[in-house]
Amino acid sequence: MKTLHWAAVYNVIWGTLVILFPNQFFDLFGMERPNYPEIWQCVGMIVGVYGVGYWLAAQDPIKHYPIVLVGFLGKVFGPIGFIGALVTERFPLSFGINILFNDLIWWIPFFQILKEKYKLDKTFWS
């Protein structure tokens, strides 16, 4: 199975769990449940939809590099937002386990796909 297939499966599972059990992550980390769990469920929906995109892109990651690029950007900006939440003490450090598995472990494989695309075609942004 290709890296993007693994990312797809992970995202669909994680997204589905968040949609079906929106309070579980907050309970697990001893956080106050959100007033509007639907917002968190929306995050789960977005993550799950990314999973569908990753699965489709896995057939030819170089051709479908825009999907990989958008996913990579999300995986960079997610940890930045998490650091902001740590600094303002909105999230506990333990919540970072989500960042590790949702974002950080995918940085290298996603970056490698984008690097390969750039090496093959210098018109990366067009």
C-alpha positions in Angstrom: 0.0 0.0 0.0 1.3 3.5 -0.9 1.9 6.2 1.6 -1.2 8.2 0.4 -3.3 5.1 0.8 -2.2 4.8 4.4 -2.9 8.6 4.9 -6.4 8.1 3.3 -7.3 5.2 5.6 -6.1 7.0 8.6 -8.0 10.2 7.7 -11.2 8.4 7.0 -11.1 6.5 10.2 -10.1 9.5 12.3 -12.7 11.7 10.7 -15.4 9.1 11.1 -14.6 8.7 14.8 -14.8 12.4 15.4 -18.1 12.6 13.6 -19.6 9.7 15.5 -18.1 10.5 18.9 -17.3 14.2 19.0 -16.7 14.4 22.7 -14.4 11.4 23.1 -11.1 13.3 22.2 -12.0 16.0 24.8 -12.9 13.5 27.4 -9.7 11.5 26.7 -7.5 14.5 27.3 -9.5 15.9 30.3 -10.6 18.9 28.4 -13.9 20.7 28.6 -16.4 19.5 26.0 -17.1 22.1 23.3 -20.4 23.9 23.5 -21.0 23.2 19.8 -19.7 19.7 19.1 -20.9 20.1 15.5 -17.9 22.3 14.8 -15.6 19.5 15.9 -17.7 17.1 13.8 -17.1 19.4 10.8 -13.4 19.1 11.4 -13.9 15.3 11.3 -15.8 15.6 8.0 -13.0 17.7 6.5 -10.3 15.3 7.6 -12.4 12.4 6.2 -12.9 14.1 2.9 -9.1 14.7 2.7 -8.8 11.0 3.0 -10.9 10.4 -0.1 -8.6 12.9 -1.9 -5.5 11.1 -0.8 -6.9 7.7 -1.9 -7.6 9.1 -5.4 -4.2 10.9 -5.5 -2.4 7.7 -4.6 -3.0 6.3 -8.1 -0.6 9.0 -9.5 0.7 11.3 -6.8 2.8 13.4 -9.2 -0.1 14.0 -11.5 -2.4 14.8 -8.5 0.2 16.8 -6.6 -2.3 19.7 -5.9 -4.2 17.4 -3.5 -0.9 16.5 -1.9 0.1 20.1 -1.6 -3.2 21.1 0.0 -2.8 18.2 2.4 0.8 19.2 3.2 -0.2 22.8 3.9 -2.9 21.6 6.3 -0.3 19.4 8.0 2.0 22.3 8.5 -0.7 24.8 9.6 -2.3 22.4 12.0 0.7 22.3 14.3 1.1 26.0 14.1 -2.5 26.4 15.3 -1.8 23.9 18.0 1.2 25.8 19.3 -1.0 28.9 19.5 -3.5 27.0 21.5 -0.7 25.8 23.8 0.6 29.3 24.3 -2.8 30.6 25.2 -3.4 27.5 27.4 -6.5 26.5 25.4 -5.2 23.0 24.7 -3.1 20.8 27.0 0.2 19.4 25.7 -1.3 15.9 25.7 -3.7 16.9 23.0 -0.6 17.1 20.8 -0.9 13.3 20.2 -3.4 14.3 17.6 -0.9 16.6 15.9 1.7 13.8 15.9 -0.5 11.3 14.1 -2.7 13.7 12.1 0.2 15.9 10.9 3.8 15.4 11.8 4.2 11.8 10.7 3.0 12.8 7.2 5.4 15.7 6.7 8.3 13.7 5.2 6.3 11.5 2.8 4.1 14.4 1.5 7.2 16.6 1.1 9.0 13.8 -0.8 6.1 13.6 -3.3 6.1 17.4 -3.8 9.9 17.4 -4.1 9.7 14.7 -6.8 7.0 16.7 -8.6 9.2 19.8 -8.5 12.3 17.9 -9.8 10.3 16.5 -12.7 8.5 19.7 -13.6 9.9 23.1 -12.6 6.5 24.7 -13.4 5.3 23.4 -10.0 2.9 26.3 -9.4 1.3 26.5 -12.8 
